[in-house]
Amino acid sequence: MHFLTKVDMTTRTKVNELWDELSSQISATHGLLLRRCPTSVLPNIFIAITSPEGFKCLAASVTNDFEIDVSRFSGLKDIAVEVTDKGPNRGEQFLLFKLLEPGLDDIFAVLCDDLIVTVAMVTNDQILVRDLLNRFEQWRLLFDKAASQGLSRESQRGLFGELYVVRKCLEHGFDSLAIFECWTGPSGAIRDFQKGLSAIEVKTTIGSNHRRVRISSERQLDRSNLDRLFLFVLSLDQLQSAGESLNTLVDSIAERLDYIQLNRFRSKLFEYGFFDHDRALYESTGFAVRQEAVYEVRDDFPRIEEKDVRNGVGEVKYSILVSNCEKFLVPDNYAFEGMNFV
């Protein structure tokens, strides 16, 4: 493979825009067009595009005095992970991430940005390769999700609740990157937000069960390893072609963010299973907030903890009547400050 162009990228620009620029330079010559990442990124990492095919890529240049094993990624459908030593310099090899499915451009752009940020300060080539491949391993599962038929109704409602809390935090002036760092719900964690020894669990109720909250495990409201735990309860009405849709809520958050913050936000949405190509599935379903309340889980708050469960009992699920929890009510900003979103 012949390498055609290597240009230093001195300002941070959206990777999609860089691919568009490189696409305009495609010729009949076979090879890669390369645009180096900003000089603030220490390793030699490039936004790239193949010529003449036009495949979008991320390329990392390292010395060829060690072997890069990418065999575990040989069966991928949407992205190819390759190694080539046909660079412009002797003693150089490239680790290449190549998008094969054009319909996943937006996800791939966020992936590339995340990979760049992950290794921005790495100067050792072997550690660079290791960290890139390990980080990509976490992302490959998202491409399997992207091929699904969208979020279930229950997952849509759960995501709406978590995003509602994200927006409330932003409205209170808390740092967006700190919020996204603490937003653990997309990764399937026990609680939806956690920072240090503080956590928030978000629950949505709908229909005739507005006053009943379902708890999915004995650990969800267990404060054994926490200093502070809050339960954010959002009572919703689900509406057809009315109310606030999941798409609208996502957009209202996105418009508050700069490029770096937006890519972090989008990576969280992808992790949850929300993809742009599924937006039409969520357009007609809206939610109206009937009531929101925040409770501090402490003292005799009604709950089951892990220590209460006898040996041999598993998959504990139970309900809480929030009408019995009024003495534990706290303002939402009290919970957010308790999470120290700064």
Secondary structure, 3 states (H helix, E strand, C coil): CEEEEEEECCCCCCHHHHHHHHHCCCCCCCEEEEEECCCCCCCCEEEEEEECCCCEEEEEEEECCCCCCCHHHCCCCCEEEEEECCCCCCCEEEEEEEECCHHHHHHHHHHHHHHHHHCCCCCCHHHHHHHHHHHHHHHHHHHHHHCCCCCCHHHHHHHHHHHHHHHHHHHCCCCHHHHHHHECHHHCCCCCEEECCEEEEEEEEEHHHCCEEEECCCCCCCCCCCCEEEEEEEEEEEEECCCEEHHHHHHHHHCCCCHHHHHHHHHHHHHHCCCHHHHHHHCCEEEEEEEEEEEECCCCCCCCCHHHCCCCCCCCCEEEEHHHCHHHEECHHHHHHHHCCC
